[in-house]
Amino acid sequence: MMNSRELTYKALNEILIHNQNCNSILHNYTNKYNLDSQEKQLFYALTKGTITRKIYLDYLIGLLNSNYNFKVSRKKFKNIIRLGLFQLIYMNSIPDYAAVNETVNLCKKRYIGRLSKKVNALLRIYLREKDSFKLPQESIEKIAYGYSFPHYLIEEWVDNFGKKNTIKLCEYFNKEPDLNLHFYGTEDEFKNFLANLKDNNIDFSKSKYFPNLIKIHDSFDFRSDPFFIKGKYYIQDESTLLPVQLLDISGDEKILDLCAAPGGKTFDIANRTDKLLYANDIDQERLQLLKNNAIRLHVNNLKILCEDGTNFSTDEKFDKILIDATCSGYGVIQKKPEIRLKKEDNYKNLIKIQKKLLNNSANLLKSNGVLVYSTCTINKTENEERIEEFLNEHNDFELENPKNYVDTDFVNGDYVKISPHIHNMDGSFAARLRKKC
């Protein structure tokens, strides 16, 4: 049976070489392999931690390559080095000798002895010379390597938010995230659930803004929890509830969730209306997740569609449309660390899709209808700039002040803007637009 380090190595190859989703791999592996709770926690910590710190670890490997003539080029072998360095630098609970020995043993299982000797020498050189490995002096590079973020992203954040706020953002994103639960059961069921958490010594706190949402600060296996299995709650960050509040659902309204999967906002909308909700997404695999969650949560007022939101058309018009747009996801890096490793070109290509989603929604909306545009990113190019461009091209739309619909703590000018290091939740953006009569 594979131990936690062997599984981490295998997971890193899937995520970093084959571009698989980190959380999906973690979930699949823990289901497939019989790890005890301690091994599972170590597996999670090593995998997410190594991905989170990859950029800095690669910087160190580059220094070792140049200063000590260590050529580390094989992708899988490099993952072993990353894993070893991560344990030495960031895992205080693991003694240095254990980190070195376990990494060498892992290499012996996967490679010939010559490479295991190379691993041993490289890690011991790091331990001996670690005080000599300095970060670059240039400000952007120092932040980028020091906090393990891509150079282009730090450059944009410093331009938009300033150096101090950028550092605070990086510090927030590098912390272990809480687990947020949005409870849909009855009031009595909610009380019983909280009592159950207390009985099991699970540390949690209630949301300041949403009465049915709690933050769990401990390790908690929600998938085996009877309340989860019975469909009493959904894993959902506080910030994802704000666009639904901005829709201000009431009365006999026809509503379209244009980019619905995997369903967090969809279920919140469905919980606020008895009317049929149109839930559309282009991604069949993610749409299947929505369907599965709808069954678990007992949501039965959905009309599920699988259409391209950029050119989806219908003779019917909608009173309200939510565009939870495809985006870079830079507001949720804390929960999805592999996002920081995406190339800049990928981020820029998303802007074209966002523009098309907005333009198509304009045609699907009734006169006097409401359009809410939201993202889980904090970059202005995907947020304010998209809305400003849309309004310049569509003089039949106007921005509405969000302070009438959400807590003013989240209002920044004409928009809802969540700064993770300020609001202690995922970064996000939302705007409410009305189509003039």
C-alpha angles and dihedrals in degrees: 000000000000118000125221095271093050090049090048091052090050091047093049090054090053095046103037100033103029096031096235122165111268098218092046092052092048091050094045094048095048089052093047100043124053103235122168117231094265094049090046092053091049091048091053094045095048096045099045092037095052091049092046092052098035096112093053092042090053089050089056092046088053090054091049090049094052101035100040103023095245108157108205107174109133108099097221093043089051089057089058090053091047091051093050094047092047091056092048094049106033110018104079090171091065116073115233093243091053093049091051096044095046092048092049091049090050090052091050090055093049104032142024122280095261092066093046088056088052091052091049093050094045095050093045091050088053091052092048098043103028094119089060094060104095132182119241115272095225107103101231094044092046092055093041096052096032094055095028102243131135116270094236092054095050089048091054093045093050089051092049104035107016130247098284095051091045091056090048089050091051092048091051094048092050093055123096108265126236120238111246121205125193106203118214100173127100124288091257091049090051091052090049091049092052091047089052091053091051092048089054093046093243110162111228143149134205121247115259091219109031119050095205097048125087135183118224113207098186135067106281127177097213095171091069093043112112091219090057093044090052091053099250096136145018128216102247137148120235093242092062091066094061099075089053090051087050090057088061095207116211141144129354099341130157107222132190124197097197100189099027109155134138084020115232096130091034092061092046090054092045090052090056098052140043091207125099111274119208108222115188134178135160095215111084094193093053090042089058088056088054091051092048092049092046089056093047092048093044093238108160106162097084130115102199119208132181105206137133103262092209093066105013109139137184137168088236122084127212132229092212134015129191118203108192088182129214103256146161092270093222090148093063100047090120090065097032107038095175089069089078089063096060119117120251092240090062090055093050094049090059091065091068090055092048091053092050092048091054094045094049093047090056088064093047096053127092121234109277087020125140126240121192117195117195140170137179093229134093099210116115093217090067096037126029094017092054092051093045091051092047093051091049089055097039112049089174089074131073135187118247123209110257095207090086091063111030137037110284090234086078098045119103110176108302095346145068106240125176118200107195096212091050103038097031093230138091116302114253147151135214137176130189116216130182126206109227120236 
